[in-house]
Structures are given as structure tokens and as C-alpha cells.
Amino acid sequence: MVGIGTIVVGIIVMLVLLLSGLHVASVMILTALLGLLFGFGPDILAPLGNMMWSELNSFILTAIPLYILMGELLVQSEVAQRMYRSISDWLTWLPGGLLHTNIASSAMFAAISGSSVATAATIGTIAFPTFRAQNYDERWVAGSIASGATLGILIPPSINLIIYGAITETSIAALFIAGFVPGVLLALFFMITIAIAAVLYPAIAGSGKAGQSSAGRIKRLADLIPPLIIFALIIGSIYLGWATPTEAAAVGVVAALILAAINRKLSFAMLHASLLGTVRVTAMILLILTGAFFLNFSMGMLGVPGQISSFISALDVEPLTLIACLVLLYLVLGCFLDALAMMITTIPILFPIILEIGYDPVWFGVFVVIMCELALLTPPVGMNLYVVQGVRNRGQLTDVIRGVMPFFIGILILVALISIFPQIVLWLPQAMAG
């Protein structure tokens, strides 16, 4: 067992290593090694190889490359592009016009990709030419794309929720269904933000609206059917008991391949590009997960979770006060760490505390993912900011940063609501379980 002082020193060492530019997986592994050597000596290192293999040799984790592959196939087969055009036909009457299409399209693509970065890149590539032709305020365009893309890690299926479930041994199915209502609420908050801004400052909405005829709009509704079918196959197969989340991901991949063939986009070159993208992203995620499992083992052996839980309990802090402190912590960390690194490095420390004060692990999973959404938009390391700026390929990054600021309000409102009323997150998974 180690004392609180030693734990604080360990956290400071880890943050210093992260800020020095080392990869997050290397930092976690190095921190864990130093802790184990300090507490037990070199003999404790002998079984670590077998332990890491047993952790990663997981049926649940197989879902990660499958969901990534499904998203890659859908992008390559132009399902996302057709979906975007169809949604834009029906939302241009709202104050803010096509800006709402960015949010709604991101929400729908999130429901079939599970990745915020993929959502930002896909929607950004489709959207910017249209908006420039109609003279929309590009800061609002970039902000709505970057913010809407954060829904990719909240609306099921979510890769981040899968990782959280693997680390904490929480039901992936319960996490998926728990993310649905907060995800829809956040999309609505974003759209309300756009509508209010467009009423107050009409110039942000450009010079005109899409001129698609009623017959054309109805005809293009067919383009919404493929993503809806895939979403129904994945979520329906899980909650009807036909498939596990991993098996449902495989079903989604097969459906994406069929759609690619129907759209005449299926080829060896397309499969090569999709598989290469999948391998790159999966390798990065699994390396970070290896570091996380290593750090979890080290902290468990050293008794860190128990020490921190006892320390927090002795403070006698109100649960909502503690949650407010966690929000501030994540806001600060989001300025220095990317979303995945922030989530994986904090869960082993904070998860026992959350259980100690009586919050549900499913609720905490959704809370952490929402805070990770903020990290995706927080300079200087917010990943979505750089993805959107890269796709935009003009102006300054500060334009994108200014564009996302109004959407911070919606995320913070959602955090406050789920903290005060946890049933917003929990009622649907509890109803499904009942």
C-alpha cells in the first residue's frame, strides 16, 4: 500500500511525462513500471507479458476494429454523402438552414461509425463546398461540424463506450442504450444553439436555401434507408438477444459490404483503403489500451484505488460537489490530453470513487464520454479542431476554435442535467433490462 503523498507524486510524474511529448501509451507503461519497481522490486515484472496477452485477447475488444472497418466502408461507398444530401433537403427551413444538416448528419453518421474523427472528416469533406457556394459564415460552419462530430463517441455504437466497458467490466449493451438519450438531447441542444444564433444574427445563415423540389426531396429519402437499416441491425440484434455487441459489429460490416456492392463501389482498391485505415486506427487504440491495462494492474497492486476512495470518503464531500470538481478536472485535462488518453488515464483512478459515492457505473461511462467530447473541442489539442481545419484547408485554426465556443454551452447544460437527474441516462437501460 502507498500513501496519498506518493500517489500525488505519481500523478505529477505522469502529467509531466505527457506534457513532455511522450506517447500516452509509453507514459502509462513507464509510470506503471516505476510504481511496480518501487513497490515490489523487479520480480513482479515476470508475469506481465502473459497478463497483457490475456487482457487483450478479448472477444469484446474485437468489436473495435469491426466498428472502425464498418465506418471506413460506409465512407468509401458514399453512403454518408447521400445521407447528407437527403437530410439537407428537410432542414433548410429552420433558422440557420444548412447548419442544422451538419448536426443531424453527424448524429446519423455517429450511429453507424462510432468515431468522432471519422464523422468530422466525412461531414466536413461533404459540407464545405456547399456552404461556400451559399456564403455561410465559415466559423459557424466549422464549429457546427466539429461539435456535431463529437456525437460520434456518444450515440451508439461508440468505440469509447466499448473501451470504457472493457476497462471497468461494465455491460457494453447497457452503455450503448444509455448513450442514446443524452446523444439525442445534445444534438437538439446544438440545433437550438444554431437557431437562436441565426435569429439574432441572420448573416451567419448565408444567402439562400436549397431549391430541391418536393418530389426530389421525397425521392432522396431513400438515401436515409441504408444508414437506418445498419443502425437497426446493430442495435436491434443486441437488444433482441440475437447477437453480442461484437457479433453485431460483424453484422454491420457485412451490411456495409453489401451496400458498397449495391452502390457499385466495392473493389480491391476500396477494400485495401478501408482495411489500411482500420489497421492504423486499431493499432493506435490497442496500444493505448495496453498501457491502460498495465496501469490498472500497477495501481491495483499498490492499493491506489482504495487509498483514494478512503481519502475522498474522509472529506465528506457532497456527490454533486465532487461531480462539479470532476468537470473542472476534465476541462483542464482536455487542454493537454486528447479524448482517448484522458479517458483511459483517469478511469482507473476515478471509477472506484464514483462507486464509493453511489453513482452507477453506466452513468459514469456516459459522463466520461461527454467530458471527452469537450476534450475533442478544447484547444490546443482538440482533435476535431485539427480535423475540421485540415478539411477546410483555408483560414486560421482560431476560426474553428471560435466557431465551437457557442456549442460548449449545450455540452455543459447536458452535463448539469445528467448530474442532477441521473435517470436521464439510466431510465432507458433500466427499462430495457426490465
N, C-alpha and C positions, 0 to 999 in steps of 0.2 A: 504493500500500500504506500502511496505517496501523499504528501501534504498538498494543501491548496497552493502554497507558495511555489512548489515545484511544478504544479500544473500550470500556473500563470507563466512561469519561465518557459515551459514547453510551448505554450500558445504563442508567446512572443517570438521564440525561435522560429516557429513555423511561419508566422507572418513575415518575419524578416527575410526568410528564405524565399517566400513567394514574391515579395517585393524586389528581391534581387534579380528576378527574371528566370529562375529555375522553373522547369515544367512542374505543374501541380502534382502529377503522379510521383515524380522524383522527390518532391518536398515531403509528401506524405510517407513514402517509404523510408526516407532518410530520418525523418522525425521518429517514426516507429522504431527503427533500428537503434537510434540513440537512446530511446526510452527503455527498450528491452535490455540493451547492454548495461545501462545504468542500474536497472532494477534486478537483473538476474545473471548477468555475465554472458559470455559467448555460447555456452551450452544450449541456451534457449533457442538459438537460431537454427539448430539442426532440422527440426520438423517443419520449418516454414514453407519449404518448396511443396511438400505434399499437401499442406493445409491450403495454400493458394490454389493448387490444382483442384482440390475438392470444392472450393468456393466457386470457382469459375466454371467448373463442369456442371452447369446448372441448366435444367430444362427451361426455367423462367427466363434466364438471360438469353436464350436462343431467340426470344421474341424481338430483341433489339435489332439484330441485322435484318430480320424479316420485315419489320415495320419500315426500316430505312430503305430497304430494297423496294418495297411497295410504293413508297413516295417517289423514289427515283424513276420507277417505271411509269407512274402516272404523269410525271413531268415530261418524260421523253415521248409519251404517247399523246401529248397535247390535251389531255382531259382537263387539266387546270385552266388552260387558255379558253376552252369552250365554256367551261363553267363560269369564268369571269364575265365573258360577254353576255351570257344569259342573265346573270344576276344584275348586271348593269342596266338591262332593259327595264327592270321593275323598280329600281330605287332612285332614278334620276328626278322623280317628282318631289323628293324630300329636300328640305333646306340643306344645302351642301352638296346636292346632286351626286356626282360620281364618287365623291369622297366616301360615301356610305358603302359603295361597292367594294372598296378596299377592306373594310371591316367585315362585311358579310362574306366576301370571298375568302378572306383569311380564316374566318370561323369554319367555313365548309371545308377548305383545304386542310385545316388543322385536324378535322375529323377523319381524314384519310392519310395523313402523313406523320403526325406525332412529333414534328420537328419545327421549331420556330425559325431556325436559319433557313431551312428549305422553303418555308412559307414566305419569308421575307424576300428571298431571291426570286421565287417564282412569281409572286404577285407584283413585285417591283418591275420585273422584266416585262410583264404584260401591260402594266398600268401607265408607266411614264409617257410613252408616246401619245396615248390618248389624251392625257391631261395637258400635255404641252400644246396639243392642237387646239384645245379649248381655253387656254390661258388661265388655268387654275393657279392659285398661289402654291408654288412648289414646296414651300416649307410645310404647309398643311398636307400636301400630298405625301411627302416623305414621312412626316410624323404619323399619318394615319396608317401607312404601310408598315412602318417599324413597330408601331403599337399594336396594330391588328395581328401582326405575325406572332406576338407573344402568346396568343391564344393557342399556338401550336403545342405548347407544353402543358396546357391545362385541359382543353377539351379532349376527351378520349378518342382514339388511343394515344397515350402520351408516353414517350420514351423516358422522360424524367420521373413519371409516376412508377414506371416499371423498375427503374433504378432504386427509387425510394423503397418500394415494396421488397426488392431483393435485399437491401441493406437491413431493413427493420423487420423482415419476415411478416409484412402486412399483406393482406389479400389484395392482389392486383385487380381482381374483378370489382371489389368494393371501392378501391381507389378510382378506377375508371368511372364508375357510375357517380361517385361523389364529385368528380370534377366537372360533370355535365352542367348542373345548375349554376355554379359560380362562373363557368365559362360563358354561358348564355347571358348571364347578368352583366358580365364585364363587356361583352360585345354590345349590349344595349347601352351601357354607360358611355362607351366610346361614341356610339352613334348619337346619343343625346348631346354629348360634348360638341360634336360637329354641327348638329342642328342649331344649338344655341349660338355658336360662333358665327354660323352663316347668317342667322337673323341679325346679329349685331354688326357683322362686317360682311356684307353681301359680296364684296370683291374677291373673297377667298374662293368662291364657287365658280369662278370663270365666266365665260361669255355665253354659254348655251348648254343645252341638254341634248342627249342622244335622240335622233329622229326616227328610230325604228318604229315601223307600223305595228298596229295591234296584231295583225296576222303574223308578222315576223317575230314578234315577241313570243307569241304562243308557240310558234314552230320551234323556237330556240329553247323553250322549256325542256325539250328532250335532252338537251346537253346537261341538265341537272340530274338526270336519272342515273348515269354511271356512278358519280360520287356517292349519291344516296344509297344505291344498291350496295356498294362496298362497305359503307358505314353500317348499313343494316346487317350485312353478312357478319361483320366483325362483332359488333355489339350484340346482335341477336343471337349468334351462335354461342357467345359466352353466357348470356343470362337465361337462355333456354336450356343450358346444360349440355349442349351438343359439343362444345369444344372448350378447351382451356384458352387463356389469353395467347399462349404461344401457338396453339393449333389454329386459333382464329387469325393470327398474323399470316400463317401459311395459306389459309383460305383467301386472305386479302391479296397475297402475292399471285396466286393462281387467277383470281378475278382480274387483277391488273394486267396480267399477261394476255388474258382473253380480250380485254378492252383494247390493248395495243394491237392485237391481231385484227380486231374489227375495224380499228381506225387505220389499218394498213401502215402501221409504224413499227411493227415487230421485225427486227433484223438482227444479224450478228453484231453489227456496229452499235446498234441501240442497246442490246444486251450487254455488250462489253462496257459501254459508258456507264450503264446502270450498276453493273457489278463492281466496277472500279470505284465509283463513288461510294458504294455501300461498304467496301472493304476499308477505304480510307477513314470514313466516319466511325465505323465499328471498332477499328483498331485503336483509335484515339479514346473512345469511350471505355473500352475494356481495360486499357492501360490505366486510366484514372480509377476505374473500379478496383483493379488490383491493389493500387495504393490505398484505396479506402478500406478494403477488407484487411489489409496489413495493419493500418492504423487502428481499426476497430479491435483487432486481436491484441495489439500492444496496450491499448487503453483498458481493455477488459482485464488483462493480466496484471496491470498496475493498479487496478481498482479506481480508475479515474471517474467513471460514471457515478459510482456510489459516493465518492467524496464530494463531487459537485452537487449531487442531489441532496446530500446531507447539509451542505453549506447553504443551498437555496432554502431548504426547509427551515433552517435555523433563523433565516432572515424574516420569516413570516410575512412574505410579500403577497399582496392580493394577486390572484391569477391574471386579471386584466392588466394590472400594472406590469407584471412580468412580460405579458404578451407585447405591451407597448415598448418595453425595453428591447425585446427581440426585434421588433420592427425597426427601431433605431439602429440596432446592431447590423441587421441585414442591409439597411440603407447605406451604412458606412462601408461594409464589406463589398457591396456592389460597385463601389468606386474603384476597387482594387482587384477583384476577382471576377472571372466570368461565371455565368449562372451555374454550370455543372460543377465547377470547382467549389463554389460557395456552398452549394447544397451538400456535396459529399464530405467536405471538411467539417461542416457544422452538425450534421445529423448525429454522428456518434456521441457528440458531447451533449447536445440539447434534447435528444429523444428521451433519455431516462428522466430528465427534468420535467418534460411535458407529461409523461405518465405519472410522475410523482404528484403533480398539481391537479390531476384528474381529467386532462384533456384526452380525447380519443385519438389513437394513432392515425386513423384515417383522416380525421380533421387536420392533424398536424401535417400530413403529407400534402394536402391541398394548400394549406397555409404556406408551407415552404416553397411550393411551386409558384404561388402567386408572388412571393418575395423574389423568387428567381426571375419572374417576368420583369420586375423593376430593375434587376441587375442587367437584363438584356438592353435596357434603355438608359442606363446610367453611365455617363462619361467618367473616366476616359477609356474604359474597357468594354462598354456595352456592345455586344456582338452585333445586334440588329442595326445599330447605328452605322457600323462599318459596311455591313452587307448592303444596306439601302444606299449608302453613299457610293459604294462601288458600282451598283447597278445604275444609279443616277448619272454618275460619271460627269458631273459638272458642279460648279459652285464649291462651297466650303462645307466641311463636316458640321460646323456650327449651325448651318441652316437646318440640318436634320435634328440636331440637339434642341434647337428652339421649337421645332415642329412637334416633338414628342412631349414637351412640357405640359400642355393642357391635358394630355391623356393620363399623366401621373395622378391627377385628381380622381379619375374614375377608379384606378387601381387602389388608391388609398381608401376611398369610400368602401370598396368591396372588402378590403382587409378589416376595416372597422366593423362592418356589418357581420362578417362571419365570426369575428372575435366576440361580439356582443350576443349574437344569435347563432351558435354553432350548428343548430338544426338546419340552417340553410345548406350546409354541406352534408349533414348526416341523415336528413329525413328520407332522401331517395334511396341510398343503400340500405337503410333500415327497412324501408317499405319493400324493397326487392327481396331482402332476406326473409321478411315475414311472409 
